[in-house]
Amino acid sequence: MEIFVNSSSCISVQDSFRGNCYPVAEYTGTELPCIEPEYNALLNPKTTRRMSRVIKIAMAAALDALKKANTPEIDGIITGTGLGCLDDTGNFLLKLSDNNNRLMNPTAFIQSTHNTVGSQIALHLGNKGYNCTHSHLDFSFEYAFQDALLLLKNNEVSNLLVGSYDELTPHLSILLRRLQYTRQQPVKNTELFKALSPGTIAGEGCSYFVLSTMHAQNSLARISDFQMLYKPTSKQLNQICLAINENFKNSVAIIGKNGYPTYDSQYLEFETLCNNMPIFNYKHLSGSFPTSAGFAVWLALEIINMKKVPFYIDRNKKIEHVYIYHCNNNYHSLMRFDKC
């Protein structure tokens, strides 16, 4: 069964929500906070007053994706998040500590759970269908995507809203610096892969997509392949890359390097085996965060539909296939999107 992406919406450090990602937004630092949209155009101000920042970001992206898809009804909502509503979690714990374990306002606790975003979207839409949140650190988006594909392929649903979110908070920033995950010295995001040193640039963002078993006039791409591998052998990777190389003439690959040399060495074998096609990095555009693969999918859809993208692609070359390869230690994933 064929599955299509009928719309996409992304809020990131680039002006992706309005589709103005060219030229690239340049920043110097160790963190890349996202550009928030104008919420009043999408949400009732009375409603947003009690929402945390990350819930507003996710709601805006989800509603924008539904609006673009022009889908009257969806059968379910699936969300991926690596760390959940982290700011609310931190606020709840701090208030609990400062309040000497006495009774306190439960709002921060209610909004701190990982499934808060999915439930808030469902409440706003009045949707009573399938609703699930996946939290598996750096592969949270992939697990949410896999869940959606299984439901669609088994004819259990026809239209699904699938997305991911993660936020960057002051407490997380301190922790990432202590763990030396982020660069110790400010770096220009466009030079992330030139100035090699331990650490990367932390980021945040939210992406939502409407997946459907029905091809629509506004369909952005067809999902032709999705694989998740645990501890793949060199033979398995070689077989995957041989299949990719068959379509290299009209293809590009997007990989999840983040500028941290130790981490990026995992991609060396893939780059070597698939050296016939253009291979691009994306985390200097989005920053590194658990569900940044959602940004990569949005970027892939932009490339397929020949929109301006924030790196050089020969405009005379017709791009019909975009691969996204992501790995983190033992876990690897590969997605393929084809032009409809």
N, C-alpha and C positions, 0 to 999 in steps of 0.2 A: 504494500500500500504506500502511495506517495503522501508525503507530509510537506506542507508549505508554511513559510513564514509570511504572514499577511501584513504585519506591521512591526515597527520597532521604535523604541524611545529610550534615550540614554541621557542621564545627567552625570556629568563628569567635570574634570578640571578644564577640559576644552568646552567650547560653546556648542556642544553636541545637541543639546535640547532644541536649539533653534536651527541646527544644521549649518552653523557657521564655523566649521573646523579648519578652514583654510584662509589665511596662513595659520601655522601652528601657534598656539598661545605659549609664550616662553616665560619660564619662572626660574628663579635662582633660590635654592633653599634645600631643605631635606624633607619637605612635606608638600603635598599638592592637594589642598582642599578643593572640593567641587564648586562649580558655579551654580548657585541656586536660582531657579526660575521665579517668575512672578506668580505667586500662588493664587492671588485673588482672581486670576483669569480662569482657574480650574476648580478652585475650592471655595466654599463659603467661608468668609473670615471668621464667622462665629464658630465654625467647625474646627478650623486650624488653630484657634486660640489655645486649645487644650492639647494639641498634638506636639510631640517632640520634633526636633529638627529632622531626624532621619525618617520618621513616619510621614512628614510632609513631603520630603523628597521622593519617597517611594510612591506615595499616593499620586503625586503629580506625574511621575513617569508612567505608572500603570494606567491612569485615566487618559493620558496622551496616546499611549499605544492603542487603547480601545477605540479612541476617537478616530485615529488614522486607519484602523482596520475596518471601521464601519460595520462592526459585528453587533447585531442587536442583542445577542445573548451568548454568554460563555458557559461552558459546562463545568469549569473548575479553575482554581487558582493554585499555582505551585510556585513556591519561593525558595531560593537558596540564600543562605547567609553564613559566613564563617564565624562571626562573633556576635551577631544579633544586635539588639538595641543597647549598645555598650554604654552610651552616655547615661541613659536611664538606670542601668544596672549600677554604675558608679555612684550616681546621685542617691539611689536607694541605700546602698551600703554606707555611704558617708553620713546620711541622715540617721540611719540606724545606730551608727557608732556615736554620733554627736548627741543623740537623744537618749543615751544610756539605756537602750533596749525598751524604752517606753512606747506606748501606742503612738502611731504616726500616720500621716496621710498615705493611703495605699496606692495613690496614682502612679508614683514612680515604680513601684513593684509590678503593678498591672502592665505597665508599658515596657517593662524590662525583659519580658520573655521573648524568645526568638520568633515565635509565631504571631507576635503582635501585628506586624505589617500585613501578613496575609489575612488575618481576621478583620483588621480595620478596612481593608479593601473590600472584603466580602460584605461587611456591614454597610459600607457606603453604597455598594451596588445592589444590596438585597439578594446576594447570591447565596444559595443554599447547597451548591454542588460540592464536588470534591475539593478539599482544601488541605494542603500539606506543606510543611516547611522542612527543608533538609539543611542540616548543619554538619558539615564534614570538612571544616577548615578550608584549605585551598581548593578542594574539589566539590564544594557545596553547590556551585552553579551546575557543574556537570551532572551531579546526582539528581538535581531538580529537572534538568533537561532530559535525562534518561527516564525518569518517572513519567514525564509528559509523553515521550515517544512511545513508551510501552502502552499507555492508556489509549493513545490515538491508533496505534497499530492493531490493538485488540478490539477496535470498534466500540470501546466503552464510552468514548466522548467524541465530539466533532470539532470543538473549538476550546482551546485552553489559553489562559493568560499565564505566562511563565516568565519569571524574572529573578533578580538577585539584588542584594544591597549589602553594603558594609560602610561603616562610618569611622572617621578618624577623630578621636577625642584627645583632650589634653593629657588624660591619664595614660592612654595608649601610647601617645607620643613619647612620654617619659620612659615607659617600659621598653619601647622599641629602641630607644637610644641606649638604655642600659644593657640591652641584649646585643647591641652593636649591629642590629638589623638595618638601621638607617645609616647614611653617611655621617661621619663625624664633622665634616666640613661642608658648607653649602656648595651645591653643584648646580649648573644650569641643566634643566631637564633635557634640552636638545643635545647636550654633550655628555649625557649619562654613560653612553657606551664608549666614549672616547677617554674620559677620565677614569680609568680602571682603578678601583680601590675597594676594600671591603665595605659592604653595605649597599643600600639602594635608596630610592626616594619613596617614601610612604605615600599612599593615596587613599581615595575613597570614591564611591560612586554607586549608581543604581541603574539597572537596565531592565526593561520589560519588553516582551514579545508576545504576539498573538500567533499561536501555532494552530493549523487547521488541516483537516483531511481534504478540504475542498479548495481547489484553485480558484482564486478570485482575480478580477481585473487588476487589482492593486497588489497582488502577491509579489513579494520582494525576492524570494528565492525558494528553491526546493532543497530539502535536507536529504542528501544522498547517502551519507555515511556518518555513523557515530560509533566510536569504540572507546571502551575504557579497559586499560590493561594494568595488571598488577605484576610488578617485577618482570617486564617483558624481556625475553632473551634477544640476543643479537639477531638470531634467525627470524624471530617474529617481527622485529623492527625492519629487517631487510625485506621481508615479504610485503609489509605495509608500504615501504618506500618504493618498491618495484611497481606496485599498483598506482601509486601517485605519479611516478615518472611516465606512465602511459599517457597521461593527460597534461604533460608539462607545458605544451605549446600555448595553451590558453589558461594557464593556472598561475596563481601566486600562493605562497604560504605565509601565515602569520604565526610567529612563535612567541612563547612567554618569557623570554629573557628579561631580567630586571636590572642588569648592570652589576650584579654581585658575582665576581669571577668564579667562586666556588660553586654557586648555584647554577650559573650559566653553562658550566662545563657539561651538564647533563644533555645539552642540546647539540653537542658536537657531532655525535653519530648521525642524528637526523639531518643536520646541515650537510654533512659529507655525502650521505646517500641521496639527498634530493638537491644536489648542486646544479641541476639543469634548469631550475625555475627560480624566479625572484623570491627571496625570503626576507621578510620584514619583521622587525621588533615593534612592539606597541606600548610597553610599559613606561617608556619615557613620556608618552602622551597622557597616560591615565594615572601613573603612579602604581606602586605595587600594593595590592590588598587581596584578601582571600578570594573574592569573587570578581576579580578583574577580567576573567574570561568572558563575562557578560559584555564588557566594553569591546573585547575582540570580536564577538559575534556581531555587534552593532557595526563595527568597522568593516567587517567582511561584507555585510549587506550594502554598505555604502559603496564599496569597491565594485561589487557585482552590478550595481545599478548606475555605474559610471558617474557617480557624483564626485565632487572635489574631495580628495582625501589628503590627510596631512603627511604625505611623503610622495616621492616621485614614482609615478607609473607611466610608462609610455602610453599616451592617449590614443595612439594608433593601434595599440594592441588590444584586442577584444578579450576581456577577462570573462570567462564563463565558469570557472571553478575556483573557489577559495578554500584552502585548508587551514585549519587552526590546530596547532600542536602545542600541547601543554603538559609539562611534567613537573613533579616535585618528589624527589627521592624515588620511592618505589611505585608511585602512581603516575600513569600516563593516560592522556586522552587525545583523540583525534576526531575532528569534525570536518565534514565536507559540505559546502553549500554550492549549488549549481544555479545558474541563471535559468529562470523559467522560460 
